Amino acid sequence: MTLTPTPGSHPQAASAPTSDPAWRPALARHVLLRHDRVRGADLLVLPERVVVLHGPAGSIVRLCDGERDVRGIVDELAARHPDAPVAAEVPLFLDRLREEGWLR
């Protein structure tokens, strides 16, 4: 599972995740997650902007329901994709989305 950086995000070093493990990510109030059947892709719909999510990004964002903490999201994805480096990549991905203001 390799996550494609989101447009406009700032690259981070591939070091230890910086997410607070107790953080319970949820979409920001002004952001909607939609699936575009024409493109076959998940989208983040923002005021005056649409961000196309590639690869597993949509399934990760779907788990950001405000109920699961970062560890719960990682555990769920690790169970679905046992050979993927989710523990290293997913917290960094979530941090980038929070930096963009798309997660709270």
C-alpha positions as CSV (number, residue, x, y, z in Angstrom):
1,M,0.0,0.0,0.0
2,T,1.7,3.1,-1.2
3,L,-0.2,6.3,-0.6
4,T,0.0,9.0,-3.3
5,P,0.6,12.4,-1.8
6,T,-2.5,14.6,-1.9
7,P,-2.4,17.6,-4.2
8,G,-1.1,20.7,-2.4
9,S,0.3,18.8,0.5
10,H,3.6,19.4,2.0
11,P,6.1,16.6,1.8
12,Q,7.2,15.1,5.1
13,A,10.1,13.0,5.9
14,A,9.3,9.3,6.0
15,S,10.1,9.1,9.7
16,A,8.1,8.2,12.7
17,P,4.4,9.2,12.5
18,T,3.6,12.4,14.2
19,S,-0.1,11.8,14.7
20,D,-1.3,11.7,18.3
21,P,-2.5,8.1,18.7
22,A,-5.5,9.3,20.7
23,W,-6.6,11.6,17.8
24,R,-10.0,10.6,16.4
25,P,-9.9,12.0,12.9
26,A,-13.1,13.1,11.2
27,L,-13.7,15.0,8.0
28,A,-13.7,18.8,8.5
29,R,-17.2,20.3,8.4
30,H,-16.7,21.8,4.9
31,V,-15.4,18.6,3.3
32,L,-17.5,15.8,1.8
33,L,-16.3,12.3,0.7
34,R,-18.0,11.2,-2.5
35,H,-17.4,8.4,-5.0
36,D,-17.3,9.4,-8.7
37,R,-18.5,6.5,-10.7
38,V,-17.4,8.1,-14.0
39,R,-13.8,8.4,-12.8
40,G,-14.0,5.3,-10.6
41,A,-12.3,7.3,-7.9
42,D,-13.1,8.7,-4.5
43,L,-13.2,12.5,-4.1
44,L,-13.0,15.1,-1.4
45,V,-15.4,17.8,-2.3
46,L,-14.5,21.2,-0.8
47,P,-15.8,24.6,-1.4
48,E,-14.6,25.6,-4.9
49,R,-12.3,22.5,-5.2
50,V,-12.3,18.8,-5.7
51,V,-9.4,16.5,-4.7
52,V,-9.2,13.1,-6.4
53,L,-8.1,10.4,-4.0
54,H,-5.9,7.7,-5.5
55,G,-5.3,4.1,-4.5
56,P,-6.4,3.2,-1.0
57,A,-6.8,6.8,0.1
58,G,-10.6,6.8,-0.1
59,S,-10.9,3.7,2.1
60,I,-8.6,5.3,4.7
61,V,-10.6,8.5,4.8
62,R,-13.9,6.5,5.1
63,L,-12.5,5.1,8.4
64,C,-12.1,8.7,9.7
65,D,-15.5,8.8,11.4
66,G,-14.5,10.6,14.6
67,E,-15.1,7.3,16.5
68,R,-11.9,5.5,15.7
69,D,-8.5,6.8,16.9
70,V,-5.4,6.6,14.7
71,R,-4.4,3.2,16.2
72,G,-7.9,1.8,15.5
73,I,-7.7,3.0,11.9
74,V,-4.2,1.5,11.5
75,D,-5.4,-1.8,13.1
76,E,-8.4,-2.1,10.8
77,L,-6.3,-1.5,7.7
78,A,-3.6,-3.8,8.9
79,A,-6.2,-6.6,9.2
80,R,-7.4,-5.9,5.7
81,H,-3.9,-5.6,4.2
82,P,-1.6,-7.7,6.3
83,D,1.5,-7.2,4.1
84,A,1.1,-3.4,3.7
85,P,3.2,-0.9,5.7
86,V,0.1,0.8,7.1
87,A,1.6,1.5,10.6
88,A,4.2,3.7,8.9
89,E,2.3,5.3,6.1
90,V,-1.3,5.8,7.3
91,P,-0.5,8.2,10.2
92,L,1.7,10.3,7.9
93,F,-1.2,10.4,5.3
94,L,-3.7,11.4,8.0
95,D,-1.3,14.2,9.2
96,R,-1.1,15.6,5.7
97,L,-4.9,15.7,5.4
98,R,-5.1,17.4,8.8
99,E,-2.4,20.0,7.7
100,E,-4.6,20.7,4.6
101,G,-7.6,21.3,6.9
102,W,-9.5,18.4,5.5
103,L,-9.6,16.4,8.8
104,R,-10.3,17.7,12.2
